[in-house]
Amino acid sequence: MKLEESLERRIKGVLKEAQRRGFETIVFINEVINQNPGNFVYVCPDGIGDEHQTLVLNADGDRIMVAPHWGAKRLEESGRYSKVIPIRQEKSHHMRGTQVALTGYNPDRVCFDLSTMSAQFAHGLSETLSIAINPKKDISDHVFTMRSIKDDYEVEEMRSAIKITEEVVKELIDASKPGRNTSDLKKSLDASMIAKGAIGPSFDSTISFTRGPRRPYGIIEPKDILSVDVGCRVNSGYCSDMGRTWPMKMDGEAHGFLNRAVTAQREGIRNIREGITGNEVLRKANKINEELGFDPALRCGHQVGLDVHDYTMPLATNFGAIEQDAQPLKAGMTVTYEPTRVDSKLGIRSHIEDIVLVTKGEPVLLNQMPWNVNW
């Protein structure tokens, strides 16, 4: 599946639901760079890394884009939009451009995605348009629900992000030697993701010492065990998130702990499938932890896609203990699996994290890197 096919599927799905609710026009706002633009990017990949954009989708097929003037020509040439309205890169101009884009549309039949604009912007836009912008006109819940189920294009984009991440983790592990500073290794890790084609990290990566008392970034010692938590974002906006744990030198204590951690990861992933709730996944993870001598985990994963932590999806479960996570998983969801494995008696911790595609049958592990990465 190509981007354009995937994009048409998403836009048609959102418009169909808007019409079902009695609307004919949807307004998506990309207010400020990185201000939770996930729902905007879902229907408009041109929003990645930009700001002061409005996308107006209408049931008659019109797709009007409001954007800073310096990028307007590129957007026109893309062929995705029936009209592009250039504006100055400033909030009041953005609001007035949106007003122009909605000229001729019935204000009573206009809805909004409220997830990607601030309350301040929504208030100003409401005054500019003379339209009450309130939860009754909010379509974001449906967009979040659609985002939770990935098509083939979206899954392949996440595989691309995972591939880059695994390559940089392999480099990190090879470079991790006693005497090296983990702060320097983190800088190299982050830079390498960009060099390999990522547009940026999906969150701030961490490299942790996981044997003995917790300590900040510093010099690696011969008996240390390290963990990494890292992810990147590719050009389409889709994210990766993964973790691996490895020793500087394998001894009997480390070998036993890490083998148990790998066994727990393998057995736990088998429980991720359509119909099981997030609560159940956590309960099963903790049953495995108990059997293998690990402390209980408070959570063990989350939705991942256009945001690395898609907790904003109100109708999609995560792997926690709270009531909202008692919802069943659905085929097509992509979730991380990352229960903590802590052996308090040994004073050793681990972070192993993978992305799993939920199916009606066996789960599909999207990561390819072995868990026993260097032993």
N, C-alpha and C positions, 0 to 999 in steps of 0.2 A: 504494500500500500504506500502511495506517495503522499507528500504533504498536502497537496491540493485536495486529494480525495478525502483525507482525514479531516481537513478543515471544513469541507462542505458538509461532512457528516455532523460535525459539531455545531455549525451555524444552523443547519436545518433542524437539529434537535432542540436547540435553544428557542428558535422562532416558533416551532410547533407548540412548545409548552407555553410560550407567551400568548399565542393565539388562543390556546385552551383557557387561559386565565382572562381573556377578554382584551388583550392588548394587540397592537399591530406594529409597534415600533419599540426597539430596545436601544438604550443608550449605555455604552460602556466608556468609562473614563480611565485614562492613564495619567494620573495627576503629577506624581513625582517619581523619579527613578527609584526603583526598589521599594516603593511603598505598596507592598502586597499586590503586585500587578498580575498575579497568577490568572485570575479570571479574564482579565483583558487579553493577556497573551494567548489564552485558550482559544479565543475567536479571532485574534489578530497578532500573529507572530511579529509583525513590524513594531510592536510595542517593546520588544526586548531592548533594554538599555536606553530607552528614550523617555520622554515625559511630555506633558501638556498635549495629550492626544485625546480625541474623542472618536469613537466608532459608533455610527448610527446604522442599525440594521432594521430594514423594513420588510414587512411581509410581501410587498410587491417586487422584491428583489433588489431594491436600492441599497447600496452600501456606501455611506458617505463618511469620509475621513477628515477630521480636523487635526492639523499638525503644524509644528513650527515651520516657517516659510523655507528655511534652508534645506529641509528634507522633502518638501512637497513634490518637486519634480520627480524624484526617485519613486515616490509612492504612486504618482500618476502613471509612470512608465511600467509599474508592476502589473497593471491591468486588473488588480483586485477590487478597485473602487470605481463606482459610477461617478463620484465627484470627490475632489480633494480641496479643502478650504485652508489656505495658508494663513497662519497667525503669527503674531509676535510671541516669543517664549515667556509668557507672563500670565498669571492666573486670570486677571480680568479679561484679557484678550481671549484666553481659552474659553471662558464662559460665554463671551459674546460670539465667538466662532461656533460654539455649540448651539447657540440661539439661531444663528443663520442656518446651520445644518438642519434644524427642526422646522424651518419655515414651511408652512403649508400642511404640517402634520397635525392631527387632532390631539390636543394636549391630554384629553381624557383617555386616549388609547396608547399613551407613552409610558413605558416602564424603565427601570434602571437596574444596573448591578451596583449595589451600594457597598460592595466589599472593597472596591478599589479607589474610593475617594474618601477624604477626611470629612469629618462633620462640618468643619469650617467651609470646605469647598462645596459640600452639598447644600449648606444654608445659602451661600452666595449664588449658587447655580439656580436654586429654587426661586430666589428673588429675581434673577435675570430672566428666567423663562416664564415667570408667573405660573409655575406648576408646583403643587404640593409634592415634595419628594419625601415619602414616608415608607414604612415597612410594607404597606399594602401594594406599593408599586415596585417592590424589590424582587428581582428574579434570581438573585445570587444563590439561593438555596438549590435551585435546579442546576445551575452551572456547576456548583460544587459536587452535586450528586453525579452529574455526567462525568466530571473529571475523575471520579473515583474508579471508573471502569475504563481501562485503556484499550485502544485498538492496536492492530499490528504495527502501525507506524510509530505510535507512542512507545510501545515496548521496545522496538528496535532503537529508537533514540535513547532510551534508558540503557540499553545494552552498550551503545556507543560511549555513554558517560562512564559506565562501569569499566569498560575496556581501558579507557584512559586512566581511571583511578587505580586499577590493578597494576598497570605498567609503572606508575609512580610509586606505588607501595612496594613493588619488587625492587625498584631502585633504592628506596629507603632502607629496606631490609639489608640489601647488599652493602650499603654504606654505613650501617650501624655497627660500630666497633668500640670497644673500650677506649676511653680517651677522647671520643668525639663529644661535642656538645649538642644536646637534643634541640636547642634553640636554632643552631645552624642547620640541622637536618630539617627542621620544620620549614625554614626559609627556602631550602632547596626543593622540598616537597611541593610547596605552593607554586613556586616558579615553574617547576617541571610540568604541572598540569596545563598551564597556559602554553608552554612550548609545544605540548603534544596536541593542542587543538581545542582545549576547553576555553570558554569565554570568561571563566572565573570559577572560584570555589563556590560550592553550594552552601557552605557554612564555614566557620573558622576551624580549621583542622587542629587536632591536638595529638601530641606524642606524650605518653605517660609512662612513668616508672611504676610497675605493678608488683614488685616484690619488696616486702618490708614496708616501713612507713611511707606515706605519700610524700613526695617532694617535688618542688618546681623544676622547670627546665634547668638542665645542668649537665655535668660531665657523666658519661656512661662508665659504669664500673663492671668488672668481669662477671660478677654474679647477677647482674641486672636482667630483668625480663621487661620488655617494652611492649606497649600497645599503641596502635594508631587508630584514630577515628577521623575519616576524611571523605570528602565527596567533591564532585565538580558539576558544573552546568555546561551543557553543550549549546550550539547555536540555536537550536529549536526551543531552548528554555528548560529542557528536561534534565533531571538531576540524578546523581548517584549518591550513595551513602554506604560506607563499608568500614569494617574494622578487622584487624588481625593482631595476634599476640605472638611474640617470638622471644626466645632466650638468647643471650649473648653466648652462653656456653651451656650445653645441656648436661645437667646432673640428674641423679635419680629422682630427687624431689620435684624438680621442674618437669621432668619427663612424665611422671605420674600425674601431676596436676594438669598439664596441657593435654595429655591423652584423654583424661576425663572431660575436659572442656570441649574437645572435638567430638567426643561421643555424645555429649549433651546437645551440641548444635545439630548434629546429624539426626538424632532421634526427635528433637523438638520440631524441626522443619517438617517432618512427616505428618505432623498434626495440622498443618495449615492447608485447609481446603474449604470449598464452598459449604456453607451451612453452619460451620463451627463459629462460635462467638469469640470476640476478643478476650472476654473473661476466661473462656474455656482454654484458649491458647496459653494464657498466663498460668492458669491452674496446672495444666499439663507440664508446662515448663518448670514450675516449682516442684512438681512431683518428681521430675527427672533430676532436678537439683538436689532434692532431699536424698534420693537413691544414690547419687554419686558423691555426696558429702559436701555440697555447696550450700551457702546461705540462701534464704529466699530472695527472690527478685521482686521489686515493686512494680516493674513494667517490663515488657520484652519486645517492643517494636511499635511501628507507626506507619501510617500511609506515606507514600512518597511518589512524587510525580513532577509537576511544575514547581512545587515547593518541596524542599527537602523534608520538612515536617508539615505534612498536610493535616494538621490538627484542626484547621479552619473548616474542614468538611463536616458540617453538622449531621449529615446522614450517613457517614462512613465510620466504621469502628476503628479504634486503635487497640493495642494490646495492653490494657491496664486493668485495674481492679474496680474502677468506678462504674456506676450504673449505666452511663452512656456507652460503655464498651461491651454491653451485653447484646449488641446487635450482631447478626450473622455476617460472615464474610461472603462476598459474591465473586463468581468467576470473572476474571478480568481486572481485579484489584491487584495493585502492586504494593507490597508491604515489606518493611525491614523486619528482620528477626535478630534480636540482640539482648537476650537475657544476661544479666550480670552473673558471672561465676566467681564467687569469692569463697576461699577456704580460710576462715578466720584462724584456724589452728596453725596453718602454715604461713599465714600472712601474705598470701598470693592472690592476685586478682587477674581477670582477663577481660578483653573486649573483642569478641568475634561477632561480626555483623554482616549479614547478606541481604540482598533483595530477592523476594520470592514472588512469583506470579501465581495468584490463586486460580485454580481450575476446578471443574466438577470432579476431577479425579485426583491423580497425584500432583503435588505441588511442583512447579517448575523453578528451579534455582537459576537465577539469571547470572550470578557470579560464577566465574570459572577458576579463580585462584584457589589452590588447596588451602585447607585450614592449617595443616602442618607445614607451614611455608618454608621452613629451613631445618626441619629435622625428620 
